[in-house]
Amino acid sequence: MTRRYRRTFAASLLAIGVVFAGACSAPGEEAAGEDGNTGPIKIAIANAQSGQLSSLGAWELKGAKLAIEEWNKNGGISGRQIEIGVFDSQGDPTVGTNVARKIASEGYIAMLGTAESAVTIAMAPILRQEEIPNITSGQSPGLIAVKSPFLFLNGPTSLTYDETLAEHVVGKRGIKNIALITNNGSYGKGEHDAFTKSLAGRSVTPVADQIVTTDQKDFSAALTNIRQRNPQLIFVGAEEVQSGLIVKQARDLGITAPFAGAAPQGTPVFIDTAGASNTEGTIVSTPYLSNEVSEASRAFAAAYLAAYGEPAEMHGAKAYDGAQILLTALKNTNVATGKDLADAIRAVKHQGLLGSFAYDETGVGIFATSIGTITAGKLVPTQG
């Protein structure tokens, strides 16, 4: 039985029930909201809470939870509190599909997450069938290819990240001797394809193009091949931990060229895994350079630090923005569900921590990043 059919069936039963309830209502008793419910609003947060990608899940959960708790402290939405359900996708697409079914069966009306594109793509058909809007932190162009009207991104796609990066390293700095090392997962493939496309548009062909597996930990063969080409710059398209291992092993092999990449390379996990000295000079394309770029980011960072005792970073900021967009759509519609909620999300215009959100038909709402450089173990805005 699909979610649409269940809602229709439930509405019929509700209509019957209203006849009896009306006779029992006390004079002047408040009516329920438009959706006939005065209970908590159930929002699912799905991410890797265990496994190698659990750091992403922890950041995402904290960012989304911070936004939701702020709304609850201010009275919730239409007098109703928002209830969070936390689900562990383990960074695994198969687990993700099971999580999607569980979210649907337990009556959650929307989902925030995941940070892993492959997991989100696996979940998308189920969430679409059940008409559950999903705001994801993934950035693979494969998310757009799903073409689900219920799927939205809370940040740019790899196309934006890597076009900005290519313009900086090739257009501004004149670097053309570039090597690539990317993994074969959804994120890595998206990064590989987006960056090579941006390079091709500038008549640049990589001097080395190494593909590794998502679970690989020894990169000596790929890095030896890259070292033989003596590149000026090495582009890395892999998640935080794997990117850090690649950089560490590259330095152990005597490779001195700077690295470049997107969101993962701007995180504390990447820096800690690689070693701060090994990441010095890494060029990062990101929509969230630091906690000090605006009054809004400073306020967010202060609230995050007070709540969790640790500094905020980009993934938490993305999840915070995504939650704000979802909650705004719920407020604007007096807690709509299904297609009505998806349409409301698409209509939200939001000035967030990552920039100005305005969704198009593909589910992408933001189309700009900035360039930062890792200096003394921290990501700072690049000058010039």
FIBA-648992 format. One record per residue (C-alpha): residue number from 1; residue in one letter; x, z, y. Coordinates in Angstrom, 2 decimals, decimal comma, padded with zeros to 5 digits. Layout:
<nodes>
i NUM	aa A	east X	up Z	north Y
...
</nodes>
This chain:
<nodes>
i 1	aa M	east 000,00	up 000,00	north 000,00
i 2	aa T	east 001,62	up -001,07	north 003,32
i 3	aa R	east 001,83	up 001,23	north 006,32
i 4	aa R	east -000,62	up -001,02	north 008,22
i 5	aa Y	east -003,17	up -000,76	north 005,40
i 6	aa R	east -002,69	up 002,99	north 005,13
i 7	aa R	east -003,30	up 003,39	north 008,86
i 8	aa T	east -006,47	up 001,30	north 008,66
i 9	aa F	east -007,69	up 003,32	north 005,68
i 10	aa A	east -006,81	up 006,58	north 007,41
i 11	aa A	east -008,58	up 005,46	north 010,57
i 12	aa S	east -011,75	up 004,83	north 008,57
i 13	aa L	east -011,60	up 008,32	north 007,09
i 14	aa L	east -010,89	up 009,75	north 010,53
i 15	aa A	east -013,91	up 007,98	north 011,97
i 16	aa I	east -016,09	up 009,62	north 009,32
i 17	aa G	east -014,46	up 012,97	north 009,99
i 18	aa V	east -015,07	up 012,76	north 013,74
i 19	aa V	east -018,83	up 012,77	north 013,16
i 20	aa F	east -018,57	up 016,17	north 011,48
i 21	aa A	east -015,86	up 017,54	north 013,75
i 22	aa G	east -017,83	up 016,71	north 016,86
i 23	aa A	east -020,67	up 018,94	north 015,76
i 24	aa C	east -018,27	up 021,87	north 015,31
i 25	aa S	east -016,24	up 021,51	north 018,52
i 26	aa A	east -016,60	up 024,27	north 021,05
i 27	aa P	east -017,82	up 023,25	north 024,52
i 28	aa G	east -014,97	up 022,26	north 026,75
i 29	aa E	east -012,47	up 022,00	north 023,86
i 30	aa E	east -009,64	up 019,54	north 024,61
i 31	aa A	east -009,74	up 016,25	north 022,73
i 32	aa A	east -006,80	up 015,08	north 020,67
i 33	aa G	east -004,44	up 012,43	north 022,00
i 34	aa E	east -005,10	up 008,71	north 021,68
i 35	aa D	east -003,59	up 008,70	north 018,21
i 36	aa G	east -005,93	up 011,51	north 017,12
i 37	aa N	east -003,03	up 013,90	north 016,52
i 38	aa T	east -001,94	up 017,03	north 018,35
i 39	aa G	east 000,80	up 018,00	north 015,90
i 40	aa P	east 004,54	up 017,36	north 016,25
i 41	aa I	east 005,86	up 013,84	north 016,80
i 42	aa K	east 008,05	up 013,03	north 013,80
i 43	aa I	east 011,27	up 011,14	north 014,57
i 44	aa A	east 013,82	up 010,37	north 011,85
i 45	aa I	east 017,56	up 010,40	north 012,51
i 46	aa A	east 019,45	up 008,53	north 009,78
i 47	aa N	east 023,22	up 008,30	north 009,61
i 48	aa A	east 026,18	up 009,08	north 007,39
i 49	aa Q	east 026,23	up 012,86	north 007,28
i 50	aa S	east 028,72	up 012,78	north 004,41
i 51	aa G	east 031,56	up 010,49	north 003,33
i 52	aa Q	east 034,26	up 008,67	north 005,28
i 53	aa L	east 031,89	up 007,68	north 008,11
i 54	aa S	east 030,42	up 011,17	north 008,55
i 55	aa S	east 032,15	up 011,62	north 011,91
i 56	aa L	east 029,95	up 008,83	north 013,26
i 57	aa G	east 026,88	up 010,50	north 011,83
i 58	aa A	east 027,82	up 013,84	north 013,37
i 59	aa W	east 028,31	up 012,31	north 016,83
i 60	aa E	east 025,08	up 010,32	north 016,57
i 61	aa L	east 023,06	up 013,33	north 015,46
i 62	aa K	east 024,39	up 015,51	north 018,27
i 63	aa G	east 023,69	up 012,90	north 020,95
i 64	aa A	east 020,14	up 012,18	north 019,78
i 65	aa K	east 019,39	up 015,86	north 019,20
i 66	aa L	east 020,58	up 016,76	north 022,71
i 67	aa A	east 018,14	up 014,29	north 024,28
i 68	aa I	east 015,23	up 015,40	north 022,10
i 69	aa E	east 015,86	up 019,10	north 022,79
i 70	aa E	east 015,86	up 018,37	north 026,52
i 71	aa W	east 012,45	up 016,73	north 026,22
i 72	aa N	east 011,08	up 019,57	north 024,09
i 73	aa K	east 012,25	up 022,16	north 026,64
i 74	aa N	east 010,32	up 020,22	north 029,28
i 75	aa G	east 007,09	up 020,29	north 027,28
i 76	aa G	east 007,60	up 017,42	north 024,88
i 77	aa I	east 005,33	up 014,38	north 025,14
i 78	aa S	east 001,61	up 014,65	north 025,90
i 79	aa G	east 001,87	up 018,36	north 025,14
i 80	aa R	east 003,40	up 017,73	north 021,72
i 81	aa Q	east 006,87	up 018,72	north 020,53
i 82	aa I	east 009,23	up 016,21	north 018,92
i 83	aa E	east 010,21	up 017,08	north 015,35
i 84	aa I	east 013,52	up 015,76	north 014,00
i 85	aa G	east 014,08	up 014,81	north 010,37
i 86	aa V	east 017,76	up 014,30	north 009,48
i 87	aa F	east 018,58	up 011,87	north 006,66
i 88	aa D	east 022,00	up 011,19	north 005,12
i 89	aa S	east 022,57	up 007,48	north 004,48
i 90	aa Q	east 026,13	up 008,24	north 003,29
i 91	aa G	east 027,23	up 004,97	north 004,93
i 92	aa D	east 025,86	up 003,19	north 001,85
i 93	aa P	east 023,31	up 000,33	north 002,10
i 94	aa T	east 021,71	up 001,23	north -001,25
i 95	aa V	east 021,26	up 004,84	north -000,20
i 96	aa G	east 019,96	up 003,55	north 003,13
i 97	aa T	east 017,12	up 001,62	north 001,50
i 98	aa N	east 016,05	up 004,76	north -000,35
i 99	aa V	east 016,20	up 006,70	north 002,90
i 100	aa A	east 014,01	up 004,08	north 004,60
i 101	aa R	east 011,34	up 004,48	north 001,90
i 102	aa K	east 011,49	up 008,26	north 002,25
i 103	aa I	east 011,12	up 008,05	north 006,03
i 104	aa A	east 008,03	up 005,87	north 005,60
i 105	aa S	east 006,47	up 008,09	north 002,93
i 106	aa E	east 006,96	up 011,24	north 005,00
i 107	aa G	east 005,15	up 009,95	north 008,06
i 108	aa Y	east 007,96	up 009,43	north 010,57
i 109	aa I	east 006,87	up 007,06	north 013,33
i 110	aa A	east 010,32	up 005,92	north 014,50
i 111	aa M	east 013,97	up 006,09	north 013,47
i 112	aa L	east 017,22	up 006,55	north 015,38
i 113	aa G	east 020,33	up 005,24	north 013,57
i 114	aa T	east 022,30	up 004,16	north 011,76
i 115	aa A	east 025,76	up 003,60	north 013,21
i 116	aa E	east 026,71	up 001,36	north 010,27
i 117	aa S	east 025,44	up -002,20	north 010,66
i 118	aa A	east 025,37	up -002,92	north 006,91
i 119	aa V	east 023,18	up 000,12	north 006,28
i 120	aa T	east 020,82	up -000,71	north 009,14
i 121	aa I	east 020,51	up -004,31	north 007,91
i 122	aa A	east 019,61	up -003,07	north 004,42
i 123	aa M	east 016,96	up -000,73	north 005,80
i 124	aa A	east 015,44	up -003,25	north 008,23
i 125	aa P	east 013,04	up -005,08	north 005,85
i 126	aa I	east 011,45	up -001,81	north 004,71
i 127	aa L	east 011,12	up -000,46	north 008,24
i 128	aa R	east 009,64	up -003,76	north 009,36
i 129	aa Q	east 007,09	up -003,79	north 006,55
i 130	aa E	east 006,14	up -000,20	north 007,35
i 131	aa E	east 006,10	up -000,95	north 011,12
i 132	aa I	east 008,58	up 001,78	north 012,00
i 133	aa P	east 010,62	up 000,96	north 015,12
i 134	aa N	east 014,35	up 001,58	north 014,73
i 135	aa I	east 016,96	up 001,98	north 017,49
i 136	aa T	east 020,38	up 001,48	north 015,88
i 137	aa S	east 023,93	up 002,11	north 017,03
i 138	aa G	east 025,31	up -000,78	north 014,99
i 139	aa Q	east 026,86	up -003,71	north 016,84
i 140	aa S	east 027,20	up -006,51	north 014,28
i 141	aa P	east 025,59	up -009,84	north 015,26
i 142	aa G	east 024,05	up -009,65	north 011,77
i 143	aa L	east 021,54	up -007,19	north 013,22
i 144	aa I	east 020,20	up -009,96	north 015,44
i 145	aa A	east 020,05	up -012,33	north 012,48
i 146	aa V	east 017,57	up -009,98	north 010,79
i 147	aa K	east 015,03	up -011,06	north 013,47
i 148	aa S	east 012,92	up -007,94	north 013,14
i 149	aa P	east 010,65	up -007,11	north 016,10
i 150	aa F	east 011,05	up -003,46	north 015,10
i 151	aa L	east 014,87	up -003,36	north 015,40
i 152	aa F	east 016,65	up -002,51	north 018,66
i 153	aa L	east 020,29	up -001,83	north 019,57
i 154	aa N	east 021,40	up 001,02	north 021,83
i 155	aa G	east 024,59	up -000,81	north 022,79
i 156	aa P	east 026,08	up -004,31	north 023,05
i 157	aa T	east 026,84	up -006,51	north 020,06
i 158	aa S	east 030,34	up -007,52	north 018,98
i 159	aa L	east 029,84	up -010,76	north 020,91
i 160	aa T	east 029,90	up -008,82	north 024,18
i 161	aa Y	east 032,67	up -006,42	north 023,17
i 162	aa D	east 034,99	up -009,20	north 022,06
i 163	aa E	east 034,25	up -011,70	north 024,81
i 164	aa T	east 035,20	up -009,04	north 027,35
i 165	aa L	east 038,33	up -008,23	north 025,34
i 166	aa A	east 039,39	up -011,87	north 024,99
i 167	aa E	east 038,91	up -012,47	north 028,70
i 168	aa H	east 041,18	up -009,52	north 029,46
i 169	aa V	east 044,02	up -010,20	north 027,02
i 170	aa V	east 044,03	up -014,00	north 027,26
i 171	aa G	east 042,45	up -014,76	north 030,61
i 172	aa K	east 044,01	up -011,96	north 032,68
i 173	aa R	east 047,18	up -011,07	north 030,80
i 174	aa G	east 048,03	up -014,46	north 029,33
i 175	aa I	east 048,57	up -013,15	north 025,78
i 176	aa K	east 048,09	up -015,92	north 023,22
i 177	aa N	east 050,24	up -014,91	north 020,27
i 178	aa I	east 047,59	up -012,75	north 018,60
i 179	aa A	east 047,19	up -011,55	north 014,99
i 180	aa L	east 043,99	up -010,28	north 013,38
i 181	aa I	east 043,34	up -007,71	north 010,67
i 182	aa T	east 039,67	up -007,05	north 009,90
i 183	aa N	east 037,66	up -005,77	north 006,97
i 184	aa N	east 035,03	up -007,67	north 004,99
i 185	aa G	east 032,10	up -005,36	north 005,78
i 186	aa S	east 029,30	up -006,17	north 008,23
i 187	aa Y	east 031,14	up -004,54	north 011,12
i 188	aa G	east 034,51	up -006,11	north 010,34
i 189	aa K	east 033,06	up -009,56	north 009,74
i 190	aa G	east 031,11	up -009,35	north 012,98
i 191	aa E	east 034,24	up -008,40	north 014,88
i 192	aa H	east 036,30	up -011,12	north 013,20
i 193	aa D	east 033,79	up -013,87	north 013,93
i 194	aa A	east 033,07	up -012,75	north 017,49
i 195	aa F	east 036,72	up -012,40	north 018,50
i 196	aa T	east 037,90	up -015,63	north 016,88
i 197	aa K	east 035,02	up -017,43	north 018,62
i 198	aa S	east 036,09	up -015,98	north 021,97
i 199	aa L	east 039,70	up -016,96	north 021,31
i 200	aa A	east 038,70	up -020,49	north 020,30
i 201	aa G	east 036,85	up -020,83	north 023,59
i 202	aa R	east 040,22	up -020,24	north 025,25
i 203	aa S	east 042,08	up -022,65	north 022,93
i 204	aa V	east 043,82	up -019,81	north 021,09
i 205	aa T	east 044,27	up -019,75	north 017,29
i 206	aa P	east 045,40	up -016,46	north 015,67
i 207	aa V	east 048,95	up -016,56	north 014,29
i 208	aa A	east 047,78	up -014,40	north 011,37
i 209	aa D	east 044,28	up -013,64	north 010,08
i 210	aa Q	east 044,29	up -010,91	north 007,43
i 211	aa I	east 041,09	up -009,74	north 005,70
i 212	aa V	east 041,03	up -006,39	north 003,87
i 213	aa T	east 038,27	up -004,63	north 001,92
i 214	aa T	east 036,23	up -001,79	north 003,40
i 215	aa D	east 037,58	up 000,74	north 000,88
i 216	aa Q	east 041,21	up -000,39	north 001,10
i 217	aa K	east 043,82	up 002,21	north 002,12
i 218	aa D	east 047,14	up 000,41	north 001,58
i 219	aa F	east 047,67	up -002,37	north 004,09
i 220	aa S	east 051,39	up -003,04	north 003,53
i 221	aa A	east 050,94	up -006,61	north 002,27
i 222	aa A	east 048,66	up -007,66	north 005,13
i 223	aa L	east 050,83	up -005,95	north 007,72
i 224	aa T	east 054,03	up -007,44	north 006,31
i 225	aa N	east 052,49	up -010,88	north 006,73
i 226	aa I	east 051,57	up -010,03	north 010,32
i 227	aa R	east 055,06	up -008,66	north 011,06
i 228	aa Q	east 056,61	up -011,95	north 009,96
i 229	aa R	east 054,58	up -013,75	north 012,66
i 230	aa N	east 055,90	up -011,44	north 015,42
i 231	aa P	east 052,61	up -011,26	north 017,40
i 232	aa Q	east 052,33	up -010,02	north 020,98
i 233	aa L	east 049,06	up -008,25	north 020,13
i 234	aa I	east 047,17	up -007,22	north 016,98
i 235	aa F	east 043,37	up -007,15	north 016,94
i 236	aa V	east 041,79	up -004,64	north 014,52
i 237	aa G	east 038,22	up -005,01	north 013,31
i 238	aa A	east 037,51	up -001,95	north 011,16
i 239	aa E	east 035,84	up 001,44	north 011,40
i 240	aa E	east 037,55	up 004,53	north 012,85
i 241	aa V	east 039,44	up 005,95	north 009,87
i 242	aa Q	east 040,51	up 002,60	north 008,44
i 243	aa S	east 041,64	up 001,40	north 011,86
i 244	aa G	east 043,72	up 004,53	north 012,27
i 245	aa L	east 045,36	up 004,05	north 008,87
i 246	aa I	east 046,16	up 000,43	north 009,70
i 247	aa V	east 047,88	up 001,39	north 012,96
i 248	aa K	east 049,81	up 004,26	north 011,36
i 249	aa Q	east 051,08	up 002,04	north 008,54
i 250	aa A	east 051,96	up -000,72	north 010,98
i 251	aa R	east 054,16	up 001,64	north 012,98
i 252	aa D	east 055,77	up 002,88	north 009,75
i 253	aa L	east 056,67	up -000,76	north 009,00
i 254	aa G	east 058,35	up -001,09	north 012,38
i 255	aa I	east 055,62	up -003,14	north 014,07
i 256	aa T	east 055,73	up -002,37	north 017,79
i 257	aa A	east 053,09	up -004,77	north 019,16
i 258	aa P	east 050,12	up -003,11	north 020,89
i 259	aa F	east 046,71	up -003,06	north 019,21
i 260	aa A	east 043,31	up -004,02	north 020,55
i 261	aa G	east 039,74	up -003,53	north 019,39
i 262	aa A	east 036,26	up -002,32	north 020,21
i 263	aa A	east 034,26	up 000,90	north 019,85
i 264	aa P	east 036,11	up 002,54	north 016,90
i 265	aa Q	east 039,47	up 002,33	north 018,67
i 266	aa G	east 038,16	up 004,41	north 021,54
i 267	aa T	east 037,28	up 007,47	north 019,42
i 268	aa P	east 039,13	up 010,73	north 018,73
i 269	aa V	east 039,00	up 010,04	north 014,97
i 270	aa F	east 040,94	up 006,79	north 015,41
i 271	aa I	east 043,56	up 008,48	north 017,59
i 272	aa D	east 043,88	up 011,50	north 015,29
i 273	aa T	east 044,13	up 009,35	north 012,14
i 274	aa A	east 046,75	up 007,00	north 013,57
i 275	aa G	east 048,62	up 009,65	north 015,52
i 276	aa A	east 048,41	up 009,69	north 019,31
i 277	aa S	east 051,89	up 008,25	north 019,85
i 278	aa N	east 051,10	up 005,32	north 017,55
i 279	aa T	east 048,01	up 004,38	north 019,56
i 280	aa E	east 049,74	up 004,38	north 022,94
i 281	aa G	east 048,82	up 001,20	north 024,83
i 282	aa T	east 045,88	up 000,26	north 022,59
i 283	aa I	east 043,43	up -001,93	north 024,51
i 284	aa V	east 039,77	up -001,05	north 023,97
i 285	aa S	east 036,57	up -002,87	north 024,94
i 286	aa T	east 033,78	up -000,30	north 025,39
i 287	aa P	east 030,57	up 000,32	north 027,34
i 288	aa Y	east 031,50	up 004,01	north 027,73
i 289	aa L	east 035,04	up 004,53	north 028,99
i 290	aa S	east 034,99	up 008,29	north 029,47
i 291	aa N	east 032,96	up 011,34	north 030,41
i 292	aa E	east 034,16	up 011,03	north 034,00
i 293	aa V	east 032,96	up 007,58	north 035,04
i 294	aa S	east 029,70	up 008,71	north 036,74
i 295	aa E	east 027,58	up 011,71	north 037,70
i 296	aa A	east 025,34	up 010,96	north 034,71
i 297	aa S	east 028,24	up 010,92	north 032,25
i 298	aa R	east 029,62	up 014,16	north 033,69
i 299	aa A	east 026,23	up 015,86	north 033,35
i 300	aa F	east 025,85	up 014,57	north 029,79
i 301	aa A	east 029,35	up 015,69	north 028,85
i 302	aa A	east 028,76	up 019,17	north 030,29
i 303	aa A	east 025,49	up 019,55	north 028,36
i 304	aa Y	east 027,10	up 018,23	north 025,18
i 305	aa L	east 030,04	up 020,63	north 025,50
i 306	aa A	east 027,70	up 023,57	north 026,14
i 307	aa A	east 025,57	up 022,68	north 023,11
i 308	aa Y	east 028,29	up 021,84	north 020,59
i 309	aa G	east 031,56	up 023,26	north 021,90
i 310	aa E	east 033,35	up 019,90	north 021,82
i 311	aa P	east 033,86	up 016,95	north 024,17
i 312	aa A	east 031,34	up 014,13	north 024,15
i 313	aa E	east 032,34	up 010,57	north 023,25
i 314	aa M	east 030,80	up 007,11	north 023,13
i 315	aa H	east 028,79	up 007,35	north 019,90
i 316	aa G	east 027,06	up 010,50	north 021,08
i 317	aa A	east 026,35	up 008,79	north 024,40
i 318	aa K	east 024,89	up 005,75	north 022,64
i 319	aa A	east 022,60	up 007,92	north 020,53
i 320	aa Y	east 021,57	up 009,89	north 023,62
i 321	aa D	east 020,62	up 006,64	north 025,40
i 322	aa G	east 018,74	up 005,38	north 022,35
i 323	aa A	east 016,74	up 008,60	north 022,09
i 324	aa Q	east 015,91	up 008,51	north 025,80
i 325	aa I	east 014,61	up 004,95	north 025,47
i 326	aa L	east 012,45	up 005,82	north 022,45
i 327	aa L	east 011,04	up 008,97	north 024,06
i 328	aa T	east 010,28	up 007,10	north 027,28
i 329	aa A	east 008,35	up 004,49	north 025,30
i 330	aa L	east 006,40	up 007,24	north 023,53
i 331	aa K	east 005,60	up 008,90	north 026,85
i 332	aa N	east 004,51	up 005,61	north 028,44
i 333	aa T	east 002,03	up 004,96	north 025,61
i 334	aa N	east 000,80	up 008,52	north 024,93
i 335	aa V	east 002,56	up 008,39	north 021,55
i 336	aa A	east 001,86	up 004,90	north 020,26
i 337	aa T	east 002,99	up 003,87	north 016,78
i 338	aa G	east 003,80	up 000,66	north 014,92
i 339	aa K	east 003,79	up -002,60	north 016,85
i 340	aa D	east 002,48	up -000,94	north 020,01
i 341	aa L	east 005,48	up 001,39	north 020,05
i 342	aa A	east 007,89	up -001,49	north 019,36
i 343	aa D	east 006,39	up -003,42	north 022,28
i 344	aa A	east 006,73	up -000,35	north 024,48
i 345	aa I	east 010,41	up 000,06	north 023,59
i 346	aa R	east 011,00	up -003,57	north 024,50
i 347	aa A	east 009,34	up -002,98	north 027,86
i 348	aa V	east 011,48	up 000,03	north 028,82
i 349	aa K	east 014,01	up -000,48	north 031,61
i 350	aa H	east 016,53	up 002,35	north 031,38
i 351	aa Q	east 019,57	up 003,28	north 033,45
i 352	aa G	east 021,63	up 004,95	north 030,77
i 353	aa L	east 025,10	up 006,31	north 030,15
i 354	aa L	east 026,22	up 002,92	north 028,82
i 355	aa G	east 024,64	up 000,93	north 031,65
i 356	aa S	east 021,34	up -000,75	north 032,50
i 357	aa F	east 019,13	up -001,46	north 029,49
i 358	aa A	east 016,59	up -004,31	north 029,53
i 359	aa Y	east 015,66	up -005,61	north 026,07
i 360	aa D	east 015,32	up -009,28	north 025,23
i 361	aa E	east 013,50	up -010,81	north 022,27
i 362	aa T	east 016,50	up -010,25	north 019,98
i 363	aa G	east 016,42	up -006,47	north 020,38
i 364	aa V	east 019,61	up -006,33	north 022,48
i 365	aa G	east 019,29	up -004,43	north 025,74
i 366	aa I	east 022,76	up -004,23	north 027,27
i 367	aa F	east 025,34	up -006,97	north 027,74
i 368	aa A	east 028,46	up -005,52	north 029,37
i 369	aa T	east 031,57	up -003,55	north 028,41
i 370	aa S	east 034,68	up -002,43	north 030,26
i 371	aa I	east 038,35	up -002,35	north 029,30
i 372	aa G	east 040,24	up 000,86	north 028,70
i 373	aa T	east 043,74	up 001,68	north 027,49
i 374	aa I	east 044,82	up 004,63	north 025,36
i 375	aa T	east 047,34	up 006,59	north 027,39
i 376	aa A	east 048,83	up 009,91	north 026,25
i 377	aa G	east 046,17	up 010,20	north 023,57
i 378	aa K	east 043,18	up 009,49	north 025,82
i 379	aa L	east 041,17	up 006,40	north 026,68
i 380	aa V	east 041,37	up 005,70	north 030,40
i 381	aa P	east 040,12	up 002,81	north 032,55
i 382	aa T	east 042,54	up -000,10	north 032,68
i 383	aa Q	east 043,84	up -000,82	north 036,14
i 384	aa G	east 043,69	up -004,45	north 037,24
</nodes>
